[in-house]
Amino acid sequence: MGAATAGGGFSLTRAVAGTSGVANNVAIATQMISGSGNVGITRQFGKFNIGVTGAVDRSVYGATTLTGGTVIDNSEQNAWALNAGLRVGFQITPIFEVFGRAGVGRDVFDLLVLSTWFQARCNDYCAGGRGHRALERYS
């Protein structure tokens, strides 16, 4: 027994100059384009339930124009976010499962940060586990 899932998203946003959260000297606020995709596969092997997930997100920031005509390049903020996860469970009874989860993620920015001459990177790691009682009714 197993299942596969997939999903995605797309967003195009731009704040309105003069509204809350936008500096007073901004004439044309930054436009942000973001997209995401994710997949997951779960599979049962006897009393073991195994799930694997993966996700990719991309964010691209446009320029900001100030009231004096100055254009600020925001491309230092353009980034990829890559994430993967693993879940392994053991079905003790039909309604009780003990499981563990682990995940890893990496954020990768496109450009060097000009003020520091470093290219930003970020790694995330997580692990955990617990028991879970299914709420579905079994016959």
C-alpha positions in Angstrom: 0.0 0.0 0.0 1.3 3.4 -0.9 0.4 6.9 -2.0 2.0 9.8 -3.9 1.3 13.5 -3.6 2.4 16.6 -5.5 1.7 20.3 -5.3 2.8 23.6 -6.4 2.2 27.3 -6.1 2.9 30.7 -7.7 2.7 34.2 -6.3 3.2 37.6 -7.7 3.0 40.4 -5.2 3.8 44.2 -5.0 3.1 46.4 -2.0 1.4 49.7 -2.7 3.5 52.8 -2.1 2.1 55.0 0.8 0.5 52.1 2.6 1.5 50.6 6.0 4.8 48.8 6.0 6.2 50.7 3.0 8.7 53.4 3.6 7.6 57.0 2.9 10.3 57.5 0.3 9.3 54.6 -1.9 7.6 55.5 -5.2 7.3 52.0 -6.7 7.6 49.1 -4.3 9.5 45.9 -5.0 7.7 43.2 -7.0 8.2 39.7 -5.7 7.7 36.6 -7.8 7.7 33.2 -6.0 7.0 29.7 -7.0 7.1 26.3 -5.2 6.7 22.7 -5.9 6.6 19.6 -3.6 6.3 15.8 -3.9 5.8 13.1 -1.4 5.7 9.3 -1.5 4.5 7.0 1.3 4.8 3.3 1.3 3.9 0.5 3.8 6.3 -2.5 4.2 4.7 -4.9 6.6 4.3 -3.0 9.9 6.7 -0.2 8.7 5.3 3.0 7.2 7.9 5.1 5.3 7.4 8.5 3.8 9.8 10.7 1.8 9.1 14.3 0.8 10.9 17.0 -1.2 10.2 20.7 -1.9 11.7 23.5 -3.9 10.9 27.2 -3.6 12.2 30.1 -5.7 11.9 33.8 -4.8 12.8 36.6 -7.1 12.8 40.3 -6.1 12.5 43.2 -8.5 13.9 46.7 -8.1 12.5 49.4 -5.8 12.2 52.9 -7.1 12.5 55.8 -4.6 10.7 59.1 -4.9 13.9 60.9 -5.9 14.2 58.5 -8.9 16.9 56.3 -7.4 16.5 52.6 -8.3 17.6 50.0 -5.7 18.5 46.5 -7.0 17.1 43.8 -4.7 18.6 40.8 -6.6 20.8 40.0 -3.5 17.6 38.6 -2.0 16.8 36.2 -4.8 17.0 32.7 -3.4 16.3 29.0 -3.7 15.0 27.0 -0.8 15.5 23.2 -1.0 13.9 20.8 1.6 13.7 17.0 2.0 12.1 14.9 4.7 11.9 11.3 5.9 9.3 9.7 8.2 9.6 6.1 9.4 6.9 4.6 11.5 6.2 1.2 13.1 2.6 0.1 13.5 2.4 -1.4 17.0 -1.4 -2.0 16.8 -3.9 -1.1 14.1 -4.5 2.3 15.8 -1.1 3.1 17.4 2.1 3.9 15.5 5.5 5.0 16.8 7.5 7.1 14.4 10.5 9.3 13.8 11.0 12.2 11.5 14.1 13.9 10.0 14.5 16.7 7.6 17.1 18.8 6.0 16.9 22.1 4.1 19.2 24.5 2.4 18.6 28.1 1.3 20.8 29.3 -1.5 21.0 33.0 -2.4 22.0 33.8 -6.0 24.5 36.6 -5.5 27.3 37.8 -3.2 26.2 40.3 -0.6 28.1 43.3 -1.9 28.6 44.8 1.6 30.3 41.7 3.0 31.5 39.9 -0.2 30.0 36.6 1.1 27.4 34.4 -0.6 24.7 33.7 1.9 23.8 30.1 2.6 21.6 28.6 5.3 21.2 24.9 6.4 18.4 23.5 8.5 18.4 20.1 10.2 15.6 18.6 12.4 14.8 15.3 13.9 12.1 14.0 16.2 9.6 11.3 17.0 6.5 10.3 19.0 3.6 7.9 19.3 0.5 8.5 17.3 -3.0 7.1 17.8 -5.1 7.0 14.7 -8.5 8.7 15.1 -10.1 6.7 12.2 -12.6 4.0 13.2 -11.5 0.5 12.2 -14.0 -2.3 11.7 
